[in-house]
Amino acid sequence: MPLREFIVSPGFVGATVLVAALIVLGAVLYAVRRAGKRFDQELKQRKRLHDAVRDAEEAAQARQQSWQTFTWLVDTAGVEPAASEGATLGVGPELAMATLRGLLRDAERLHDETLADAVTAYQNQFARVLAQQAGPLSDLAGAPSAERKPPPSPAARPQPANAQDDKPDKKPVPDENASAAELAGDGRRHRR
């Protein structure tokens, strides 16, 4: 069969239509597959965005809750009772310190440096207040405060005879009613 008759024959036209249909089918399948991948990527991106927004909201809520807990603790445990009253802190020192340690862990987990710095500073301050309220170690040993003697006044200290003759004492003589706090430092009286 000559080539010209084969090209115009129904078999050739059918084969051409079949090949064209296969090409179109391949193109459609390729387009559908690409559209499916793009759709999956968009879904994943939306999910990541949704998760990021949710995580940011949860972190903001956790930060806010940590700050509220910190301010509550400062308001509650920050009241310094007078040492003479023998009062204790409202929440107790153990609970306050445990809460501060928990807040510090939360601040580090949330990457909130401001809260971590504030909690650390307050924790140090709180420890100083507790140490100050505990008093000196001599109080813990059972030495009564009435037996403690104030340091001798500068006038009561013996001075060498030649020192008084050579140089007059320029320090003022303390009043008999002056307290030990007023006599502190170089013998000068401090008024409040």
C-alpha positions as CSV (number, residue, x, y, z in Angstrom):
1,M,0.0,0.0,0.0
2,P,1.4,3.3,-1.0
3,L,2.1,5.9,1.7
4,R,-0.6,8.3,0.4
5,E,-3.3,5.7,0.7
6,F,-2.2,4.7,4.2
7,I,-2.4,8.3,5.4
8,V,-5.9,8.8,4.2
9,S,-7.0,5.3,5.3
10,P,-9.4,5.0,8.3
11,G,-6.8,2.9,10.2
12,F,-4.2,5.7,10.2
13,V,-6.8,8.3,11.3
14,G,-7.9,6.0,14.1
15,A,-4.4,5.4,15.2
16,T,-3.7,9.2,15.1
17,V,-6.8,9.9,17.1
18,L,-5.8,7.2,19.7
19,V,-2.3,8.7,20.0
20,A,-3.8,12.2,20.4
21,A,-6.2,10.9,23.0
22,L,-3.3,9.3,24.9
23,I,-1.3,12.6,24.8
24,V,-4.3,14.6,26.0
25,L,-5.0,12.0,28.8
26,G,-1.3,12.2,29.9
27,A,-1.5,16.0,29.9
28,V,-4.7,15.9,32.0
29,L,-3.3,13.4,34.4
30,Y,-0.1,15.5,34.8
31,A,-2.2,18.7,35.4
32,V,-4.4,16.9,37.9
33,R,-1.4,15.5,39.7
34,R,0.3,18.9,39.9
35,A,-3.0,20.5,41.1
36,G,-3.3,17.8,43.8
37,K,0.3,18.5,44.9
38,R,-0.3,22.2,45.0
39,F,-3.5,21.7,46.9
40,D,-1.7,19.5,49.4
41,Q,1.0,22.1,49.8
42,E,-1.6,24.8,50.4
43,L,-3.3,22.6,53.0
44,K,0.0,21.9,54.8
45,Q,0.9,25.6,54.7
46,R,-2.6,26.6,56.1
47,K,-2.1,23.9,58.8
48,R,1.3,25.3,59.7
49,L,0.0,28.8,59.8
50,H,-2.9,27.7,61.9
51,D,-0.6,25.8,64.3
52,A,1.8,28.8,64.5
53,V,-1.1,31.2,65.3
54,R,-2.4,28.7,67.9
55,D,1.0,28.3,69.4
56,A,1.5,32.1,69.5
57,E,-1.8,32.5,71.2
58,E,-1.0,29.8,73.8
59,A,2.4,31.3,74.4
60,A,0.9,34.8,74.9
61,Q,-1.7,33.4,77.2
62,A,1.0,31.5,79.2
63,R,3.1,34.7,79.4
64,Q,0.1,36.6,80.6
65,Q,-0.7,34.0,83.2
66,S,2.9,33.9,84.3
67,W,3.0,37.7,84.7
68,Q,-0.3,37.6,86.6
69,T,1.1,34.9,88.9
70,F,4.2,37.0,89.4
71,T,2.3,40.2,90.3
72,W,0.0,38.2,92.6
73,L,3.1,36.8,94.4
74,V,4.7,40.2,94.6
75,D,1.4,41.7,96.0
76,T,0.9,38.8,98.5
77,A,4.4,37.9,99.6
78,G,5.9,41.3,99.1
79,V,4.4,42.8,102.2
80,E,7.2,43.0,104.7
81,P,5.9,42.5,108.3
82,A,7.6,44.3,111.1
83,A,10.2,42.1,112.6
84,S,9.0,43.0,116.1
85,E,5.5,41.8,115.4
86,G,6.7,38.2,114.7
87,A,4.4,38.1,111.7
88,T,5.0,35.7,108.8
89,L,4.5,36.2,105.1
90,G,1.0,35.6,103.8
91,V,1.9,32.6,101.5
92,G,4.9,31.4,103.5
93,P,8.5,31.5,102.3
94,E,8.6,27.9,101.0
95,L,5.5,28.4,98.8
96,A,6.8,31.8,97.6
97,M,10.2,30.4,96.7
98,A,8.7,27.3,95.0
99,T,6.4,29.6,93.0
100,L,9.3,31.8,92.0
101,R,11.3,28.8,90.8
102,G,8.3,27.6,88.7
103,L,7.9,31.1,87.2
104,L,11.6,31.1,86.3
105,R,11.3,27.7,84.5
106,D,8.2,29.0,82.7
107,A,9.9,32.2,81.7
108,E,12.9,30.2,80.3
109,R,10.5,27.9,78.4
110,L,8.6,30.8,77.0
111,H,11.8,32.7,76.1
112,D,10.5,35.7,78.1
113,E,13.8,37.3,79.2
114,T,12.0,40.2,80.9
115,L,10.0,37.9,83.1
116,A,13.1,35.8,83.8
117,D,15.0,38.9,84.9
118,A,12.2,40.1,87.0
119,V,11.7,36.8,88.8
120,T,15.4,36.4,89.4
121,A,15.7,39.9,90.8
122,Y,12.6,39.4,93.0
123,Q,13.9,36.0,94.1
124,N,17.2,37.6,95.2
125,Q,15.4,40.4,97.0
126,F,13.0,37.9,98.7
127,A,16.0,35.9,99.9
128,R,17.6,39.0,101.4
129,V,14.3,39.9,103.2
130,L,14.0,36.4,104.6
131,A,17.7,36.5,105.7
132,Q,17.1,40.0,107.3
133,Q,14.0,38.9,109.1
134,A,15.8,35.8,110.4
135,G,18.2,38.1,112.2
136,P,21.9,37.6,113.1
137,L,23.3,34.2,113.8
138,S,23.7,35.1,117.5
139,D,19.9,35.3,117.8
140,L,19.7,31.8,116.5
141,A,22.3,30.5,119.0
142,G,20.0,31.6,121.8
143,A,21.9,34.6,123.1
144,P,19.4,37.0,124.6
145,S,19.5,40.4,123.2
146,A,19.5,42.1,126.6
147,E,22.9,40.5,127.5
148,R,24.6,42.0,124.4
149,K,26.5,45.1,125.4
150,P,26.8,48.1,123.0
151,P,30.3,49.0,121.9
152,P,32.1,51.3,124.2
153,S,31.8,55.0,123.4
154,P,34.8,56.9,122.2
155,A,34.9,58.9,125.5
156,A,35.1,55.7,127.5
157,R,38.1,54.3,125.7
158,P,41.4,54.9,127.5
159,Q,43.8,57.2,125.7
160,P,47.5,57.5,126.3
161,A,48.5,60.3,128.6
162,N,50.9,61.8,126.1
163,A,48.3,61.8,123.3
164,Q,45.9,64.0,125.3
165,D,48.6,66.4,126.3
166,D,49.9,66.8,122.7
167,K,46.7,66.9,120.8
168,P,43.3,68.0,122.0
169,D,40.4,65.6,121.2
170,K,38.4,67.2,118.4
171,K,35.6,64.6,118.7
172,P,32.4,65.7,120.4
173,V,31.6,64.0,123.7
174,P,28.5,62.0,123.2
175,D,25.4,62.6,125.1
176,E,24.7,60.2,127.9
177,N,21.2,59.4,126.4
178,A,22.6,58.8,122.9
179,S,21.9,55.4,121.4
180,A,24.4,53.0,119.9
181,A,23.0,53.8,116.4
182,E,23.7,57.5,117.0
183,L,27.3,56.7,118.0
184,A,28.1,54.6,114.9
185,G,30.9,55.7,112.7
186,D,33.7,58.2,113.8
187,G,31.8,59.0,117.0
188,R,29.6,61.5,115.2
189,R,26.0,61.7,116.1
190,H,23.5,61.0,113.4
191,R,20.0,62.6,113.6
192,R,17.0,61.0,111.9
